[in-house]
Amino acid sequence: MRSNAQIAQPVSYTQAQHLIPKAILYTMADLAFMALGTFLSIYFAWPIMTLLPALLLTFLLVGILYITMSAALDKPTDESLSSLRMTGFALFVWLGYTVSPFIAHFIFFIPNGPLLLAMAGVATLLLSLSVALFAHIEIGYGNADKYMMMRPLLGNFILAIILIGLLNSFFQMPLLLLIQGVGGAFLFSLYLLGDIVQHIKMSELVSDARENFKDIICIISGVSIALDIANIFISILKIMAACSAKDDKGSIGSDLYKIGRALIGPIIALGAILGINYLFSSAKKGDIPPVTPVNSNGLGNQQQAATGYSNAGNNNPEIPVAKPVYY
């Protein structure tokens, strides 16, 4: 006999569990094609493309993926499903080519580079599994909506990461590379959390839809999750690359010293400006002792107490009245 919790469980949630393994398979296939693109680029020594053409081709492939995704959602046929799948695989082969110079730098120019690559892979796997487990727990507590609403806000931080990367491409500072790596790992972990939650919620909504439509949802989720995992892996590699720079001209300590030496002059000037301004403000607000009001007899309150004079009871304030003082 079933318990009350099992009876209250919606059928769509049970059916949604069958879409999760398929999304995982698409994610693994996308990452495998990215690794294939990296391997082919390094093994056959494909020429490295400059930044601007690489960005243009990347945006072109993303645009083609968006068009095929829209066509597949409009008409979920076998042909549109196959086009969407092939476009996603082609995109990850291209992304593998774009990251191949960075991977080759690790393999051939950094001591223990292959070991560092393996460590980064293990760290990425553990981090991804931890995020997936946390997403499952949060969905169980009914907190999925806030993570889905969080995803659009992360785009602002993406722009900051891109800006730091552009600065590092000009200055080649390990400190900037470290900031980019740490920020990227944290940011794309949040993206991964949001994408996992969104896939599970979408799986519940399309539980009664056609099989082709379910496959489209799994392909789209696989592309998003694979992009998050790939960016986490690259970010961890950037952290390792920044920490492995130990020469005097390219270490994190030397970068901190250069930044501190460049900022110490403006900091001293700003401190002097604020200090002088504070002195003038204090003098204006009345740090000078206040003046005691003078009565008509020419004596202040404290002077009256000392001399014994007071105008109390005197009808003519111009004539002071002597107050007896007893010794």
C-alpha positions, 0 to 999 in steps of 0.5 A: 500500500502506498504512503500519502507522500507517494499518492500526493507526488505529481505524475509529471515529476516522476516522468521528468526523471526519465528526461534527466539521463537523456540530458546527461547523455547530451551533456557528455556528448557535447563535452566529448566533441569539445575534447575531440576538437581540442585533440585534433587542433593540437595533434594536427597543429591547426593554425591559431586564428586571431581574436576577431575572426574567432569571435565572429565565427563563434557568434555565427555558430551561436546564431545558427544554433539559435535558428535551428532551435527556433525551427525545431521548437516550431516544428519538432520533426525528426529532420529539425531534431537532427539539425539541432543536434548536429549544430550543437556538436559542431559548436562544441568542436569549434569551442574545442579548437578555440581553447586548444592554444590554452590547453597546449600551453599547459601540456608543453610549457607548464611543469606537470601540465598533464597532471594539472589538467587531470586535477582540474578535470577531477575538481570540475567533476566534483564541483559539478556533482556538488552543484547538481546535488544542491539543486536536487535538495533545493527543488525538494524544498521548493526553492527552485524559482529563485534560482531560475530568476537569478540567471538573467542577473548573472549577465552583468557579471559575465561582462565584468569577467570578459572585461578582466580577460581583455585587460589581461590580454594586454597586460599579461598579469597573473593577478588578473588571470587569478581574478578571472579564474576565481570569478569565472568558477563561481559565476558558472557554478551559479549558471550550472545551478540555474540550468539544472533547476530549469531543466528539471522544471521544464521536464515537468512541464513537457512530461505529456508532450511528444517525444521529439519535443522532449528530445529538443528540451534535452538537447538545449539543456545539454548544450547549456549545462555542457557550456557551464561545465566547460567554463568551470574547467577553463576557470580552474585551469586559469587559477592553476596557471596564475598560481604556477607563475613564479618568476619575478616578472610574472608572479602574483606578488610582483603584480600586487607590488606594482599595483600598490606602488601605483596606488600609494601616491594617489592614496597619500594625495587623497588623505592630505586633501581629506585631512586639510578639509577636515581641519577647515571644517572643524574650525568653521563648526566652532572648535573655538571656545564659545563667548560668554554673553555680556549683560548690561553691566558689562560682566558675564555670567561667570564674572558676576558669580566671581564679583557678587554683582547681579541685576536680579531685583533691579528695576534699572538694569543700567545701575548694578546692584551690589550683592553681599558676599559672605566670607 
